[in-house]
Amino acid sequence: MDPTNLTTPERPSGQPIYLIAAHPNWRDSRVNRRLLASTRTVDGVDINDLYSRYPDYCIDVAAEQARLAAAQLIVLLHPIHWYSMPALQKLWLDDVLSYGWAYGAGGQALRGKDLWLVASTGGAEDSYHPQGYNRYFFDAFLPPYEQTAALCGMRFLPPMLLHGANSVSEQEIGQHAETFRQRLQSYPLWSELDELDKCPDCQVPAADRPDDLHAGAPGHAQQSWATAVGNTTHEMFGPETR
């Protein structure tokens, strides 16, 4: 079925989307670049191109948390790198999803929201098989994403994947991008959402968090990894080396 011939229901008002795109080199992208372009015609989507916004890897935690708080659907759009996410996307998770804000004692900011992974792989689908060179079905690489959502009280939605990004036809990429656009436009009117379990409840005991890691809790100052490294360099060698 040609997705361009489908009638797509419009997303109800009050269901904003925050799309976080992470690709280290958009010039080399066949799939993610097309997907990102397709979102620009969808109303109510807040788009953040991480590598363009934070080329120095210094993430504005407060700004990111505000954008997350305003959204109901959070989309992670990226290619799979070494069976996981690109480096800046991982740093974003480390810095932004802080203790006391996203999870743990007082960490309720993301509870009840939806997390959706939209990813592409260079290898073909049959390479993700016990007899393929990747040795596992692709689902084996999803638990870190699923548990990140669970710890923050979010639902992890069924991922949207495109395998073989280096070899699929332009027509397939175009159809995939259009389907992605329609899914964004129609959220949350997805029939499969009614079949998903509610957001899990993962309580983190306070004893599991050393006192010096409570910086993410409300009322505590936060500092990104890149800023912390810069400050350490400044203290060790002085400002002239920066």
HUSUL-V328278 format. One record per pair of residues at least 24 apart in sequence whose C-alpha atoms are under 8 Angstrom apart, sorted by the first residue. I is the first residue (numbers start at 1). J is the second residue. Records with the same first field share a line. If there is no record, write none. Layout:
BEGIN
I=J ; J
END
This chain:
BEGIN
2=175
3=175 ; 178 ; 179
4=175 ; 178 ; 179
8=182 ; 185 ; 186
9=185 ; 186 ; 189
10=185 ; 186 ; 187
11=184 ; 185 ; 186 ; 187 ; 188 ; 189
12=187 ; 188
15=44 ; 71 ; 72 ; 73 ; 187 ; 188
16=44 ; 45 ; 46 ; 70 ; 71 ; 72 ; 73
17=44 ; 45 ; 46 ; 71 ; 72 ; 73 ; 74 ; 75
18=45 ; 46 ; 47 ; 48 ; 67 ; 68 ; 71 ; 72 ; 73 ; 74 ; 75
19=45 ; 46 ; 47 ; 48 ; 74 ; 75 ; 76 ; 77
20=47 ; 48 ; 49 ; 50 ; 74 ; 75 ; 76 ; 77
21=47 ; 48 ; 49 ; 50 ; 76 ; 77 ; 78
22=49 ; 50 ; 51 ; 76 ; 77 ; 78 ; 79 ; 86 ; 88 ; 89
23=50 ; 51 ; 78 ; 79 ; 86
24=51 ; 86
30=165 ; 166 ; 173
31=120 ; 165 ; 173 ; 177
32=77 ; 78 ; 79 ; 119 ; 120
34=173 ; 174 ; 177
35=176 ; 177 ; 180 ; 181
38=177 ; 178 ; 180 ; 181
39=181 ; 184
42=181 ; 184 ; 185
43=185
50=88 ; 89
51=88
56=226
57=88 ; 226
58=224 ; 225 ; 226 ; 227
59=92 ; 95 ; 224 ; 226
60=224
61=95 ; 96 ; 222 ; 223 ; 224
62=96
64=96
65=96
68=110
69=109 ; 110
71=113
72=113 ; 114
73=113 ; 114 ; 115 ; 116
74=113 ; 114 ; 115 ; 116
75=115 ; 116 ; 117 ; 118
76=115 ; 116 ; 117 ; 118 ; 119
77=117 ; 118 ; 119
78=118 ; 119 ; 120
79=119 ; 120 ; 121
80=119 ; 120 ; 121 ; 122
83=141
84=141
91=225
95=223 ; 224 ; 225
98=216 ; 217
99=213 ; 214 ; 215 ; 216 ; 217
100=214 ; 216 ; 217 ; 218
101=216 ; 217 ; 218
102=152
103=151 ; 152 ; 153 ; 204
104=203 ; 204 ; 205 ; 206
105=204 ; 206 ; 217
106=217 ; 218
107=152 ; 217
108=152 ; 153
110=152 ; 153 ; 154
111=152 ; 153 ; 154 ; 199
112=153 ; 154 ; 155 ; 199
113=153 ; 154 ; 155
114=154 ; 155 ; 156 ; 157
115=149 ; 154 ; 155 ; 156 ; 157
116=156 ; 157 ; 158 ; 159 ; 160
117=157 ; 158 ; 159 ; 160
118=159 ; 160 ; 161
119=159 ; 160 ; 161 ; 162
120=161 ; 162 ; 163 ; 164 ; 165
121=161 ; 162 ; 163 ; 164 ; 165
122=163 ; 164 ; 165 ; 166
123=163 ; 164 ; 165 ; 166
124=163 ; 164 ; 165
125=163 ; 164
150=199 ; 200 ; 201 ; 202
151=200 ; 201 ; 202 ; 203
152=202
153=199 ; 200 ; 201 ; 202
154=199 ; 200
155=197 ; 198 ; 199 ; 200
157=193
END
